[in-house]
Amino acid sequence: MKRTVEPKVLYFGTPVVLISSRNPDGTTNLGPMSSAWWLGYTAMLGMSAGSQTVKNLTERPEAVLNLVDPAMVAALDRIALLTGSTEMSDAKRARGYRYEPDKFGAAGLTRAPSDLVDVDAVLESPINLEGRIEAIFDVGGAGSNLRALEMKIERVHVREDLLMSNDRYIDPLAWDPLIMKFTEYFAGGAPAYASSLARGWQMPPMPLPAN
Ligand SMILES: Cc1cc2nc3c(=O)[nH]c(=O)nc-3n(C[C@H](O)[C@H](O)[C@H](O)COP(=O)(O)O)c2cc1C
C-alpha cells in the first residue's frame, strides 16, 4: 500500500557542500548547502536568493565547492544556522538564523588559497572544486525565491588517499560524502550527528549516536 502525502521537504539525500563565495569586502563567505549535482564538468546548485551565497555569486561569479566528509560534520553544524547576510526573512529568523561575517572562524575551519579564483577554499575538505557561475535560473515559478546556479568546474583538487592509481579516478570506496537527508546528517547510510538545521525546521526528533 502507498499513501498520497505532502511531505514538508523532498530532500531524499544529497551530498553536503560548502560554497566559498566572495563578500563585497573581499572576504570569503561559506554557504552550507546540499541541493547539488554534477553533469560532466558542470555543477548545478540549488540555493535560495536570500542567501549571501547567491547575492555574492550574482555579483562575483567565482566559487569553490568544498565537499564535506563525515570528519567535518561538527564544524559544518556550527555554521548551519548562520548567514553571511545582514538581512534575512522573518521565516529565516524564526528558524534561529543569525548573521555571522566570519564563517571560517565560527566553524573552526582553515582558509586555503585557490589557484584560479579569488576566494578561499576550505583546507579540511578532501575535495575542492574551483570554478565560475555561468548562469542563474529561477526555479519554482512566480514568487519563488529559489535559484539554480550553473557552475563550470575549472580545477579539481582531491586528497591523495582518495585517488586511484592513475589520478584519473576518485575511489568510490574511499570517498564517503556527508549526506543530508530530510535535514539530517548521514554517513555511510547511518545517522552521523545532531542537526541544527533539523531543529530549526522543527523536524521530528531522530534517534542519534552520541556526538
Ligand atoms: C547541511 C545543510 C544543507 C543545506 N542545503 C541548502 C540548499 O541546498 N539550498 C539552500 O538554499 N539552502 C541550504 N541550506 C541553508 C543555507 O545554509 C542557508 O540559506 C544559509 O543562510 C546560507 O549561508 P549564506 O546566507 O551565508 O550564504 C543548507 C544548510 C545546511 C546546514
The ligand as an SDF file (V2000), in Angstrom:
LIG
                    3D

 31 33  0  0  0  0  0  0  0  0999 V2000
   23.5240   20.7320    5.6050 C   0  0  0  0  0  0  0  0  0  0  0  0
   22.8140   21.9290    5.0340 C   0  0  0  0  0  0  0  0  0  0  0  0
   22.3100   21.8870    3.7590 C   0  0  0  0  0  0  0  0  0  0  0  0
   21.6570   22.9940    3.2150 C   0  0  0  0  0  0  0  0  0  0  0  0
   21.2160   22.9200    1.9270 N   0  0  0  0  0  0  0  0  0  0  0  0
   20.7140   24.0180    1.3400 C   0  0  0  0  0  0  0  0  0  0  0  0
   20.3830   24.0080   -0.0390 C   0  0  0  0  0  0  0  0  0  0  0  0
   20.6050   23.0190   -0.7440 O   0  0  0  0  0  0  0  0  0  0  0  0
   19.8770   25.1470   -0.5790 N   0  0  0  0  0  0  0  0  0  0  0  0
   19.6590   26.2720    0.1780 C   0  0  0  0  0  0  0  0  0  0  0  0
   19.1790   27.2770   -0.3570 O   0  0  0  0  0  0  0  0  0  0  0  0
   19.9810   26.3000    1.4880 N   0  0  0  0  0  0  0  0  0  0  0  0
   20.5090   25.2150    2.0720 C   0  0  0  0  0  0  0  0  0  0  0  0
   20.8620   25.2620    3.3920 N   0  0  0  0  0  0  0  0  0  0  0  0
   20.6140   26.5090    4.1350 C   0  0  0  0  0  0  0  0  0  0  0  0
   21.7340   27.5250    3.8660 C   0  0  0  0  0  0  0  0  0  0  0  0
   22.9030   27.0700    4.5070 O   0  0  0  0  0  0  0  0  0  0  0  0
   21.3240   28.9030    4.3790 C   0  0  0  0  0  0  0  0  0  0  0  0
   20.4990   29.5050    3.4010 O   0  0  0  0  0  0  0  0  0  0  0  0
   22.4680   29.8320    4.7170 C   0  0  0  0  0  0  0  0  0  0  0  0
   21.9310   31.0920    5.0570 O   0  0  0  0  0  0  0  0  0  0  0  0
   23.4700   30.0050    3.5830 C   0  0  0  0  0  0  0  0  0  0  0  0
   24.5290   30.8150    4.0500 O   0  0  0  0  0  0  0  0  0  0  0  0
   24.7060   32.2990    3.4840 P   0  0  0  0  0  0  0  0  0  0  0  0
   23.4080   33.0450    3.7090 O   0  0  0  0  0  0  0  0  0  0  0  0
   25.8390   32.8910    4.2690 O   0  0  0  0  0  0  0  0  0  0  0  0
   25.0010   32.1500    2.0270 O   0  0  0  0  0  0  0  0  0  0  0  0
   21.5020   24.1680    3.9730 C   0  0  0  0  0  0  0  0  0  0  0  0
   22.0130   24.2050    5.2680 C   0  0  0  0  0  0  0  0  0  0  0  0
   22.6660   23.1100    5.7980 C   0  0  0  0  0  0  0  0  0  0  0  0
   23.2330   23.1870    7.1790 C   0  0  0  0  0  0  0  0  0  0  0  0
  1  2  1  0
  2  3  1  0
  2 30  2  0
  3  4  2  0
  4  5  1  0
  4 28  1  0
  5  6  2  0
  6  7  1  0
  6 13  1  0
  7  8  2  0
  7  9  1  0
  9 10  1  0
 10 11  2  0
 10 12  1  0
 12 13  2  0
 13 14  1  0
 14 15  1  0
 14 28  1  0
 15 16  1  0
 16 17  1  0
 16 18  1  0
 18 19  1  0
 18 20  1  0
 20 21  1  0
 20 22  1  0
 22 23  1  0
 23 24  1  0
 24 25  2  0
 24 26  1  0
 24 27  1  0
 28 29  2  0
 29 30  1  0
 30 31  1  0
M  END
$$$$
